[in-house]
Amino acid sequence: MNHSDIVTQSERADAAQWFTAAADALRAQSPPAPQARVECLRQSFADLVIGQSVIRQPLKLHGQTYDTGLGTAAESAIRITLPRPGRRLTGLAGVDDHDYARQFAPPLTFAVEINQREIWNSGPQPVDQPPAQFDIDLAAATEFFLTVNRPPMADAPANWVDLRVELDDRSTITIGQPPRQGPPVAFTLDQTPSSQCLHTWALDQQTESPTDHLTLHRITRTDPRTGLQLIVEFKQYTDFPVIEWIAHFKNTGDQNTPILCDIQSMDVRLTTATLGQNAILHHHTGDHRASDGYEPHQLTLTPGVSQSFAPVGGRPTNKAWPYYNIQCPDTNRGVIAVVAWPGQWASHFTADDAGLRITAGQQQTHLTLHPGERIRTPISVLLFYRGDHPRSQNLWRRWMMAHNMPRPARRLPQPFIAAASSAWFDEMTNAAESDQLQFIDRYVDQKIPIDYWWMDAGWYPCRGKWNNTGTWQVDTERFPRGLRAISDHARAANIKTLVWFEPERVAPDTWLDQQKPHWLLNSAPPPTPDPGSTPEPADVPWWRSPDIPEHRLLDLGNDQALQWLIDHTDQLIRAQGIDLYRQDFNIDPLPYWQANDSPDRRGITEIRYVQGYLMFWQTLRDRFPDMLIDSCASGGRRNDLETMRLAVPLHKTDYNYADLKTKQAFHHSLFHWIPFFGAPAIPPNQFDAYSLRSAYAPMTALAADVRRDDLDFAALRRFTAEWRRIAPYYYGDYYPLLPFDRTDHTWLAWQFHRPDSADGLIQAFRRADSPFDSAHLPLHALDPLAAYQFTNLDTPDQPTQHTGHDLIDQGLPLQMHQQPQAVILIYQQQTPTPH
């Protein structure tokens, strides 16, 4: 698939326009012009708009359009607050000159007030007359009011345009100019906001094009007083409408810097011209071992709306999701904004009359940098799009596949089936070599082709509890020939091995705890509860349960610890013949990071840790370029973009795997953002179509007790063959056919379409209590002039044909008479598209 073939020139232009504004602001060598504050006190309908009319059209008076001004309505009152005393106010006012107003708008009266005294009045102003002009002495006022009045029972759009104020210092400001994009990174140094000092810093810049699809821009500003450098590196994708950037701070001086704090690695302004009147923020709950994980939410961004997000405890997708889609139905465009940081981030969305401001970054930064020291920020990503929500998410999926996902053996991860015995041996805690060989042989003997044999937690010395991590060597009492004997045995049957690690969490009395305590971070003690209070169970992490001693954190910001981990993991992978490295993270790191920061270095432990973690995985990718990495963190709590560039999430949640309706709902959301993820086939010995099809994903993991002779192996063979038939479709474009829902009384359905081969996949689920036995599902991305043949995989000898027009307009007719039931259909275009 040519992933970028759906990108339009308008989308590329939107991205380029934003980048130019952001880069120009970062290069600026003069202070930003002072601005007046504009506040709408009342308005008879809609919202005040800056730079456009109230009906989201160009400002127009008596046939002439204007670039700056305020789009309001009668009646209204607007307060203007100046940055310093004003001398004169000039401008024009009149009824907005558009079709509706020309036919129906009554004459409106415009006025200017200072100190509750009217100092100018236009008199009745009809739409077909030239606009009223004014030139007013402000007499050093710092506040004035613009009002519009109307006849009784008559609404109309009204415009104030070309508003200019001369201030007492003879400078001039324009009112009604949409706020411009400033530098996309903000911070405070020595109690001075970057907006007040950055323009005085020395400027250096470089541009290069390392590939046909990427231009790199590096802009460096250096503070002549402290030697602090801000280095912002932009990636401008030429095949996608995407701008990505990261900031670094470096102390080039010979003294510690003043306090650097409140670093916002993303500071973005989107104007009302882009957003329209009713922009919608699409956001999700992150994973947190609950049924509402990955749940989508919508927030209408009306002026005055403010919303903040942050994960819990330092794992980046723990109950929060740093991927956002700002959809603008009025203008048929939007922006996807993403914060990429495998640590504790925070994001803030604030809507006002001028548009939307997005700020984001590491949640807490308050630190001095030592001479020669350099730190980095989260990565920020903006994807600009035109069209509807499904199209925007497919642009994102395509960009993920083209430029982000890991490519073992230089190709996208291939869908696969894994199998494990974890359900029967407390993961691997009670397993031995003979068990593993027996399970592998049973899959082979029963002709159930699996691609990976999965060995999870507990293969190391752990004293009977898998969570006793910290001695990273094979338990030779249970595995006398190491895991190598198992991996060699599997490989002889063309099966690879997947092995679980959790190197960051260190339990007491393990090798790391005893031999390398200076590499470990302790956390601050938990707060003392109020007398007589009982904390909620959800507030007590499992590693702080009374029967589990305090665990510590391997400090990946310690160079010696990091190098040991890299080399030791490398040795284990090679010696044990491991094909897929799986890393878990069952501990909230934030208390450990914070407990090890000094008051003048808050945030530095987290920064160093995150840099070490990313270096660890990147080094594994470099040393094992054909090996895939699996990201797990108590399920799906570390699936930020930077992690997803190095790994895939094979285990997206620790929530009840047998809750099939919730599993389906998780998939419904995740397919929007992450093209490759996994799902377990649980209940493990249940091989009915509804259970197994609920587990279909790019990776499906089997968990059956294949030692049993009474299992329906024929059904398992049939469904694994079916999965292999449909798995390639998961890299197509994704379209939900029904809304997200995790209740038992509905249907859920989605479509994958492959435009290059004009075929696709439909998955549909009727839940257990759904009263509906039929539905019509309108499909996407089809040619209305073509015919399509559909094959229901339950009745493959009874294909049906439908026209693209009918499938788009009326929908695919589908019946499910069982409760619950799952059906899968594949389709193929039968007649070519006319040219």
Stockholm file with secondary structure:
# STOCKHOLM 1.0

chainA/1-835         MNHSDIVTQSERADAAQWFTAAADALRAQSPPAPQARVECLRQSFADLVIGQSVIRQPLKLHGQTYDTGLGTAAESAIRITLPRPGRRLTGLAGVDDHDYARQFAPPLTFAVEINQREIWNSGPQPVDQPPAQFDIDLAAATEFFLTVNRPPMADAPANWVDLRVELDDRSTITIGQPPRQGPPVAFTLDQTPSSQCLHTWALDQQTESPTDHLTLHRITRTDPRTGLQLIVEFKQYTDFPVIEWIAHFKNTGDQNTPILCDIQSMDVRLTTATLGQNAILHHHTGDHRASDGYEPHQLTLTPGVSQSFAPVGGRPTNKAWPYYNIQCPDTNRGVIAVVAWPGQWASHFTADDAGLRITAGQQQTHLTLHPGERIRTPISVLLFYRGDHPRSQNLWRRWMMAHNMPRPARRLPQPFIAAASSAWFDEMTNAAESDQLQFIDRYVDQKIPIDYWWMDAGWYPCRGKWNNTGTWQVDTERFPRGLRAISDHARAANIKTLVWFEPERVAPDTWLDQQKPHWLLNSAPPPTPDPGSTPEPADVPWWRSPDIPEHRLLDLGNDQALQWLIDHTDQLIRAQGIDLYRQDFNIDPLPYWQANDSPDRRGITEIRYVQGYLMFWQTLRDRFPDMLIDSCASGGRRNDLETMRLAVPLHKTDYNYADLKTKQAFHHSLFHWIPFFGAPAIPPNQFDAYSLRSAYAPMTALAADVRRDDLDFAALRRFTAEWRRIAPYYYGDYYPLLPFDRTDHTWLAWQFHRPDSADGLIQAFRRADSPFDSAHLPLHALDPLAAYQFTNLDTPDQPTQHTGHDLIDQGLPLQMHQQPQAVILIYQQQTPTPH
#=GR chainA/1-835 SS CCTTTTCCHHHHHHHHHHHHHHHHHHHCCSCCCCCCEEEEEEESSSCCEESSCTTSSCEEETTEEESSEEEEEESEEEEEECSSCEEEEEEEEEECCSHHHHHHCCCEEEEEEETTEEEEEEEEECTTSCCEEEEEECTTCSEEEEEEECCTTCCEEEEEEEEEEEETTSCEEEETCCCCCCCSCEEEETTEEHHHHGGGSEEEEEEEEEETTEEEEEEEEECTTTCEEEEEEEEEESSSSEEEEEEEEEECSSSCCCCEEEEESEEEEEEHHHHCSSCEEEEECCBSSSTTTTCEEEEECCTTCEEEECCSTTCTTBSCCCEEEEEETTTTEEEEEEEECSSCEEEEEEEETTEEEEEEEESCCEECCCTTCEEECCEEEEEEEESCHHHHHHHHHHHHHHHTSCCGGGSCCCCEEEEECGGGTTTTTTCCHHHHHHHHHHHHHTTCCCSEEEECSCSSCCTTCTTCCCCCSCCTTTCTTTTHHHHHHHHHTTCEEEEEECCSEECTTSHHHHHCGGGEECCCCCCCCCTTCCCCGGGSCGGGSTTSCCCEEECTTSHHHHHHHHHHHHHHHHHHTCSEEEECCCSCCHHHHHHTCCTTEETHHHHHHHHHHHHHHHHHHHHCTTCEEEECBTBBSCCCHHHHTTCBCSCCBCSCTTCHHHHHHHHHHHHHHCSCCEEEECSTTCCCHHHHHHTCSSEEEECCCTTCSSSCHHHHHHHHHHHHHHGGGGGSEEEESSCCCCSTTSEEEEEEEETTTTEEEEEEEECTTCCCCEEEECCSSCCTTSEEEEEETTSTTCCEEEEHHHHHHTCEEEECCSSSEEEEEEEEECSCCCC
#=GC SS_cons         CCTTTTCCHHHHHHHHHHHHHHHHHHHCCSCCCCCCEEEEEEESSSCCEESSCTTSSCEEETTEEESSEEEEEESEEEEEECSSCEEEEEEEEEECCSHHHHHHCCCEEEEEEETTEEEEEEEEECTTSCCEEEEEECTTCSEEEEEEECCTTCCEEEEEEEEEEEETTSCEEEETCCCCCCCSCEEEETTEEHHHHGGGSEEEEEEEEEETTEEEEEEEEECTTTCEEEEEEEEEESSSSEEEEEEEEEECSSSCCCCEEEEESEEEEEEHHHHCSSCEEEEECCBSSSTTTTCEEEEECCTTCEEEECCSTTCTTBSCCCEEEEEETTTTEEEEEEEECSSCEEEEEEEETTEEEEEEEESCCEECCCTTCEEECCEEEEEEEESCHHHHHHHHHHHHHHHTSCCGGGSCCCCEEEEECGGGTTTTTTCCHHHHHHHHHHHHHTTCCCSEEEECSCSSCCTTCTTCCCCCSCCTTTCTTTTHHHHHHHHHTTCEEEEEECCSEECTTSHHHHHCGGGEECCCCCCCCCTTCCCCGGGSCGGGSTTSCCCEEECTTSHHHHHHHHHHHHHHHHHHTCSEEEECCCSCCHHHHHHTCCTTEETHHHHHHHHHHHHHHHHHHHHCTTCEEEECBTBBSCCCHHHHTTCBCSCCBCSCTTCHHHHHHHHHHHHHHCSCCEEEECSTTCCCHHHHHHTCSSEEEECCCTTCSSSCHHHHHHHHHHHHHHGGGGGSEEEESSCCCCSTTSEEEEEEEETTTTEEEEEEEECTTCCCCEEEECCSSCCTTSEEEEEETTSTTCCEEEEHHHHHHTCEEEECCSSSEEEEEEEEECSCCCC
//
